[in-house]
Amino acid sequence: MVMSRAWDRSIVHRLMAMAFGIVALAWNAQAQPLPQDAPFKHLGVATCGGSTCHGAVEPFKQSNVLQNEYVTWTQKDKHAAAYKILLNERSQRIAKNLGLAKPAHEAPECLNCHAHFPKEDMRGPQFQLSDGVACEACHGGAAGWLGPHVANRGNHAENIAAGLYPTEDPVKRAKLCLSCHFGDLSKPDKFVTHRIMGAGHPRMSFELDTFTAIQPAHYRLDDDYLKRKPQHGNGVQVWAIGQAMALSELMAAMADPKRNRDGIFPELVLFDCHACHHPMSNLRWAPRASVGLQPGIPRLSDSNLIMLRIIAEKVSPQHGQALRERGLALHKASTQGTDATVAAAKAVKDIADQLIPIFAKASMGKAEMQALLQGVIAEGLQKGEFVDYAAAEQATMALQSIVAAMRGAKAVEPAQADTLQKALEKLLNATLKDEDYKPEVFRAALQEFSTVASRS
């Protein structure tokens, strides 16, 4: 990054770097905490949004960084409006329904995810909760790394050592994103329970690669970026790691005695919403071999399990087989009691955790992409696994990620990629509204997509 101000390279920044160096060494010696919990003060969006920093209206032509990241975030990224949502009627109603002591825009239960919410003593004078899910919510408290960063003195590894969070690493990114889009199991007030959903909160849905793509990106994925941040995986790798991390977190919540019970009921947010929430006239139930349950039994949420099983069977078949067996055992255990379910959930989590480093190192080239594409199709058409909405939704996002990755890697001709994308539109339309989902419509769209894919 090229900067013009003389004070950018002043002794002040060197002293700041030295002062925080001791903290950084202690911090690096431990497992890397999320930005909200790291021991670095958060300075606020104003620190990043200057016109000569990341607040330029247009990208800088002579910079390897766009420099207009702040404008992209404020104008196009929904994270910037996350706090404002807490002021609307629905959010205020949810807070009242839950009997919270404070309104939504002041309640920690809401601010934990709808704003950047570090401890008060870790907030600088320009820090504002009303900025929403702001820069440091993802990139880490800037007090430790801002000086070297502005002075263009430290490399990326040194910035990470000083508190910058490595969002380019798919594993670290998944951990960060899931802490809000699923919940942070280390915090009792940062988890969307069935009670919160019953009070009016929307259903939670997440897929790492899709959500990364629609954010939108405020960086240019070019050779310079990949040189500085080689851990950035392709879309298929990001999708695979995201599925493994999501399943691991879900199983951890299922095994957590503080979360898997709510009075005489289990924590119902861990179950498939649409197994219960659809009109009784909509006779969508169908047997699934991978579940093995009779009608009328609420099914555990298993859309991530299905996706991970598809990936594992192509990348590491022994893990895929183990996941299929342990998944079936998990569903059976859910009818036998808490202890059996907890044990089965831990067994599934163990496989998911083993797969994360395998995926991080796996080659996801043309052959692997084609195999995964066919694997998702086969799971729906031959094994009938997309009867439930959540699984169909995950399958659609998976196919979209694979097609985008194939296009980016030139693993498919541009015209064929366009044809595949057009076929994807029918799958997207079939999963557009969960209340209107019809398995037979989705299956027909998947069959059409399969026909197109067979020509690629």
C-alpha positions in Angstrom: 0.0 0.0 0.0 1.4 3.4 -1.0 0.7 6.2 1.5 1.6 9.9 1.3 1.5 11.4 4.9 4.9 11.9 6.6 3.6 10.8 9.9 2.7 7.4 8.5 6.3 6.3 9.1 6.8 8.2 12.3 8.3 7.0 15.5 4.8 6.8 17.0 3.9 3.8 14.9 7.2 2.0 15.8 6.5 2.6 19.5 2.9 1.3 19.1 4.2 -1.8 17.4 6.8 -2.4 20.2 4.2 -1.7 22.9 1.8 -4.3 21.5 4.5 -6.8 20.5 4.6 -8.3 24.0 0.9 -8.8 24.0 1.0 -10.3 20.5 3.6 -12.9 21.6 1.5 -14.0 24.5 -1.6 -14.0 22.3 0.0 -16.1 19.5 1.1 -18.7 21.9 -2.5 -19.7 22.5 -5.3 -20.8 20.2 -6.2 -17.7 18.2 -9.4 -16.1 19.7 -12.1 -14.5 17.7 -11.7 -10.7 17.2 -14.4 -10.0 19.8 -12.3 -11.8 22.5 -8.7 -11.0 21.5 -6.7 -8.7 23.8 -6.5 -5.8 21.4 -8.4 -2.5 21.6 -11.0 -1.8 18.9 -10.6 1.7 17.5 -13.7 2.0 15.3 -14.6 2.3 11.7 -13.5 6.0 11.5 -9.9 4.7 11.9 -10.2 2.8 8.7 -12.5 5.0 6.6 -10.2 7.9 5.7 -10.0 8.9 2.1 -6.3 8.1 1.9 -6.8 4.7 3.6 -9.8 2.5 2.8 -12.4 5.2 2.2 -11.6 6.2 -1.4 -14.6 6.6 -3.7 -12.9 4.7 -6.5 -10.2 2.0 -6.4 -6.6 3.3 -6.4 -4.9 2.5 -9.7 -1.4 2.3 -8.4 -2.2 0.2 -5.3 -2.2 -3.5 -4.7 -5.2 -2.9 -2.4 -8.5 -1.4 -3.7 -8.6 1.3 -1.0 -12.4 1.8 -1.4 -13.3 -1.0 1.0 -15.2 1.3 3.4 -17.4 2.5 0.6 -18.1 -1.0 -0.5 -19.0 -2.0 3.1 -21.3 0.9 3.7 -23.1 0.8 0.4 -23.3 -2.9 -0.5 -22.6 -5.1 2.6 -25.5 -6.0 4.8 -23.2 -6.3 7.8 -23.1 -2.5 7.8 -26.8 -2.3 8.4 -26.9 -5.1 11.1 -27.3 -2.7 14.0 -30.1 -0.7 12.3 -32.2 -3.8 12.0 -32.4 -3.8 15.8 -34.3 -0.6 15.7 -37.2 -1.9 13.5 -40.5 -3.0 14.8 -39.8 -6.7 14.4 -36.6 -6.6 16.4 -38.2 -4.6 19.2 -41.1 -7.1 19.2 -38.7 -10.1 19.5 -37.0 -8.4 22.5 -40.3 -7.8 24.2 -41.5 -11.4 23.5 -38.4 -12.7 25.1 -38.8 -10.5 28.1 -35.3 -9.0 27.7 -34.3 -6.3 30.2 -33.4 -3.9 27.5 -34.7 -3.1 24.0 -33.1 -4.9 21.1 -30.6 -2.2 20.2 -29.3 -2.3 23.8 -29.6 -6.0 24.7 -26.4 -8.1 24.6 -28.3 -11.0 23.3 -28.9 -9.0 20.1 -25.8 -6.9 20.0 -23.5 -9.9 20.2 -24.3 -10.6 16.5 -25.9 -7.5 15.1 -23.0 -5.3 16.1 -19.3 -5.6 16.9 -19.5 -6.2 20.7 -16.2 -6.4 22.4 -16.0 -5.6 26.2 -16.4 -1.9 27.0 -12.8 -1.5 28.2 -11.6 -2.7 24.8 -13.3 0.1 22.9 -11.4 3.1 21.7 -12.9 6.7 21.8 -14.1 6.5 18.2 -15.7 3.1 18.6 -19.5 3.0 17.9 -21.8 0.1 18.4 -24.1 1.7 15.8 -21.6 1.0 13.1 -22.9 -2.6 13.1 -20.7 -5.6 12.1 -17.8 -3.3 11.3 -14.2 -3.7 10.1 -12.7 -4.9 13.3 -15.5 -7.5 13.9 -13.8 -9.5 11.2 -10.3 -8.1 11.0 -9.6 -7.9 14.7 -8.9 -5.0 17.1 -6.7 -2.6 15.2 -4.7 -1.1 18.1 -2.0 -3.8 17.7 -1.6 -3.8 14.0 -2.7 -0.4 12.7 0.7 1.3 13.1 2.8 -1.1 11.0 -0.2 -1.6 8.6 -0.5 2.2 7.9 3.3 2.6 7.7 3.4 -0.4 5.3 6.1 -1.9 7.5 4.9 -5.3 8.5 4.1 -8.3 6.3 0.9 -10.2 6.6 2.3 -12.7 9.1 3.5 -9.9 11.3 0.1 -8.2 11.2 -1.6 -11.4 12.3 0.9 -11.7 15.2 -0.2 -8.2 16.2 -3.9 -9.0 16.2 -5.1 -9.0 12.6 -7.6 -11.9 12.1 -6.7 -14.1 9.1 -10.0 -14.1 7.2 -8.4 -15.5 4.1 -7.9 -18.8 5.9 -11.1 -20.8 5.2 -10.9 -22.6 8.6 -10.5 -19.4 10.6 -13.1 -17.7 8.4 -15.6 -20.5 9.0 -15.0 -20.3 12.8 -15.6 -16.5 12.7 -18.7 -16.5 10.5 -20.3 -19.4 12.3 -19.9 -17.6 15.7 -22.8 -15.4 14.5 -24.5 -17.4 11.8 -24.9 -20.4 14.1 -23.7 -19.4 17.5 -20.7 -19.1 19.7 -20.8 -22.1 22.1 -18.5 -20.3 24.5 -21.1 -17.6 25.1 -24.5 -18.4 26.5 -26.0 -15.2 25.0 -24.6 -15.7 21.5 -26.7 -18.6 20.2 -30.1 -18.4 18.3 -32.3 -20.8 20.3 -35.7 -22.1 19.4 -37.2 -19.7 21.9 -35.6 -16.8 20.0 -36.9 -18.1 16.7 -40.3 -18.6 18.3 -40.2 -15.0 19.4 -39.9 -14.0 15.7 -36.3 -14.3 14.7 -35.8 -15.6 11.1 -34.5 -19.2 10.5 -30.7 -19.4 10.5 -29.1 -20.6 7.3 -25.5 -20.5 6.3 -23.0 -21.8 3.7 -19.5 -20.4 3.8 -18.6 -20.1 0.1 -22.0 -18.7 -0.9 -22.1 -16.2 1.9 -18.5 -15.2 1.1 -19.5 -14.6 -2.5 -22.5 -12.4 -1.8 -20.9 -10.3 0.9 -19.6 -8.7 -1.5 -15.8 -9.0 -1.7 -13.9 -5.8 -0.9 -10.6 -7.2 -2.2 -9.2 -8.2 -5.5 -8.3 -11.9 -5.8 -5.3 -11.4 -8.0 -1.7 -12.8 -8.0 -0.5 -10.3 -5.5 -3.3 -11.2 -3.0 -2.6 -14.9 -3.4 1.2 -14.3 -2.9 0.5 -12.5 0.4 -2.2 -14.8 1.5 -1.7 -18.3 0.0 -4.1 -20.0 2.4 -7.1 -18.7 0.4 -8.8 -21.8 -1.0 -10.9 -22.1 -4.1 -14.7 -22.1 -3.8 -15.0 -25.9 -3.5 -12.4 -26.1 -0.8 -14.1 -23.3 1.1 -17.5 -25.0 0.7 -16.1 -28.3 2.0 -14.4 -26.7 5.0 -17.5 -24.7 5.8 -19.6 -27.8 5.8 -17.2 -29.7 8.2 -17.0 -26.7 10.5 -20.8 -26.2 10.6 -21.4 -29.9 11.3 -18.8 -29.9 14.0 -20.4 -26.8 15.7 -23.9 -28.4 15.4 -22.7 -31.6 17.0 -20.9 -29.7 19.8 -24.2 -27.9 20.6 -26.1 -31.2 20.5 -23.6 -32.7 23.0 -23.7 -29.6 25.3 -25.9 -30.3 28.3 -26.5 -26.5 28.6 -28.1 -26.4 25.2 -29.6 -29.7 24.3 -32.5 -29.4 26.8 -35.2 -26.8 27.4 -37.4 -28.1 30.2 -39.0 -31.3 29.1 -38.2 -30.6 25.5 -34.9 -30.9 23.6 -33.4 -27.7 22.2 -35.5 -27.7 19.0 -33.3 -25.4 17.0 -31.0 -28.5 16.6 -33.8 -30.2 14.6 -35.0 -29.7 11.0 -37.4 -26.8 11.2 -39.5 -28.0 8.2 -40.0 -31.5 9.5 -42.6 -29.8 11.7 -43.2 -26.3 10.3 -45.3 -26.8 7.1 -49.0 -27.2 6.5 -50.4 -30.5 7.4 -52.0 -30.7 4.0 -48.5 -30.7 2.5 -47.8 -34.4 2.6 -44.1 -34.1 1.9 -42.8 -36.8 4.3 -40.9 -39.6 2.6 -38.6 -42.3 4.0 -34.8 -41.7 3.9 -32.4 -44.6 4.2 -29.8 -42.4 5.8 -32.2 -41.4 8.6 -34.2 -44.6 9.2 -37.0 -43.0 11.2 -40.7 -43.6 11.0 -43.2 -40.8 10.3 -44.1 -38.4 13.1 -40.6 -38.3 14.7 -38.9 -34.9 14.5 -35.7 -35.2 12.6 -32.4 -33.7 13.7 -31.0 -31.0 11.4 -28.8 -33.0 9.0 -28.3 -30.9 5.9 -24.7 -30.2 6.7 -24.2 -33.9 7.5 -25.6 -34.8 4.0 -23.3 -32.3 2.3 -20.2 -33.4 4.3 -20.9 -37.0 3.6 -21.0 -36.3 -0.2 -17.6 -34.5 0.0 -16.0 -37.1 2.2 -17.0 -40.0 0.0 -15.2 -38.4 -2.9 -12.2 -37.0 -1.0 -11.7 -39.6 1.8 -13.9 -42.6 1.2 -13.2 -44.2 4.6 -14.3 -41.1 6.4 -17.4 -40.9 4.1 -18.4 -44.4 5.0 -17.9 -43.7 8.7 -19.9 -40.5 8.5 -22.8 -42.4 6.8 -22.8 -45.0 9.5 -22.5 -42.6 12.4 -25.1 -40.3 10.9 -27.6 -43.2 10.8 -26.6 -44.0 14.4 -27.2 -40.4 15.4 -30.8 -40.4 14.1 -31.5 -43.7 15.8 -30.0 -42.4 19.1 -32.3 -39.3 19.0 -35.2 -41.7 19.7 -33.4 -43.4 22.6 -32.6 -40.6 25.0 -30.2 -37.8 25.8 -27.1 -39.9 26.7 -27.3 -41.9 23.5 -27.7 -38.8 21.4 -24.8 -37.0 23.1 -22.5 -40.0 22.5 -23.6 -40.3 18.9 -23.2 -36.5 18.3 -19.6 -36.7 19.6 -18.9 -39.6 17.2 -20.1 -37.5 14.3 -18.2 -34.4 15.4 -15.0 -36.5 15.6 -15.3 -37.4 11.9 -16.1 -33.8 11.0 -13.0 -32.5 12.9 -10.8 -35.1 11.2 -12.0 -33.9 7.8 -11.1 -30.2 8.3 -7.3 -30.6 7.9 -7.8 -33.1 5.1 -9.9 -30.7 3.1 -7.5 -27.8 3.8 -4.7 -29.8 2.1 -6.9 -31.6 -0.6 -6.5 -30.9 -4.2 -9.7 -29.6 -5.6 -9.0 -29.7 -9.3 -11.2 -30.4 -12.3 -11.7 -34.1 -11.6 -12.6 -33.5 -7.9 -15.0 -30.7 -8.9 -16.8 -33.0 -11.5 -17.0 -35.8 -8.9 -18.5 -33.5 -6.3 -21.0 -32.1 -8.8 -22.1 -35.6 -9.7 -22.1 -36.6 -6.0 -24.6 -33.8 -5.1 -26.8 -34.7 -8.0 -26.8 -38.4 -7.2 -27.6 -37.8 -3.5 -30.8 -36.1 -4.7 -31.9 -38.2 -7.7 -30.7 -41.7 -6.7 -30.8 -41.6 -2.9 -33.7 -39.2 -2.4 -31.9 -37.1 0.3 -33.4 -33.7 -0.7 -37.0 -34.2 0.4 -36.5 -31.7 3.2 -36.1 -28.0 2.4 -32.9 -27.4 4.3 -31.1 -30.2 2.4 -32.4 -28.9 -0.9 -31.2 -25.4 0.0 -27.7 -26.6 0.9 -27.6 -28.7 -2.3 -28.4 -25.7 -4.4 -25.8 -23.5 -2.7 -23.3 -26.4 -3.1 -24.0 -26.7 -6.9 -23.7 -23.0 -7.3 -20.3 -23.0 -5.5 -19.0 -25.9 -7.6 -20.1 -24.3 -10.9 -18.5 -21.0 -9.9 -15.2 -22.7 -8.9 -15.2 -24.7 -12.2 -15.6 -21.5 -14.1 -12.9 -19.7 -12.2 -10.5 -22.7 -12.6 -11.3 -22.9 -16.3 -12.5 -26.5 -15.6 -15.4 -26.0 -17.9 -15.9 -24.0 -21.1 -17.5 -20.5 -20.6 -20.5 -21.4 -22.7 -21.1 -24.6 -20.7 -20.7 -22.7 -17.5 -23.4 -20.3 -18.6 -25.7 -23.2 -19.5 -25.1 -24.7 -16.1 -25.8 -21.4 -14.4 -29.0 -21.1 -16.3 -30.1 -24.6 -15.2 -29.2 -23.5 -11.6 -31.8 -20.8 -11.8 -34.6 -23.4 -11.6 -33.1 -24.9 -8.5 -32.8 -21.4 -7.0 -36.4 -20.7 -7.7 -37.5 -24.0 -6.2 -35.8 -23.1 -3.0 -36.5 -19.4 -3.0 -39.2 -19.6 -0.3 -39.2 -22.3 2.3 -42.9 -22.1 2.8 -43.5 -22.9 -0.8 -41.0 -25.7 -1.2 -42.2 -28.7 -3.1 -39.8 -31.7 -3.3 -41.2 -32.8 -6.6 -40.5 -29.4 -8.2 -37.0 -29.4 -6.8 -36.3 -32.9 -8.1 -37.5 -32.0 -11.6 -35.2 -29.0 -11.6 -32.3 -31.2 -10.4 -33.0 -33.7 -13.1 -32.8 -31.0 -15.7 -29.6 -29.7 -14.2 -28.2 -33.2 -14.2 -28.9 -33.5 -18.0 -27.0 -30.3 -18.6 -24.1 -31.3 -16.4 -23.7 -34.6 -18.2 -22.7 -32.7 -21.3 -19.9 -30.8 -19.5 
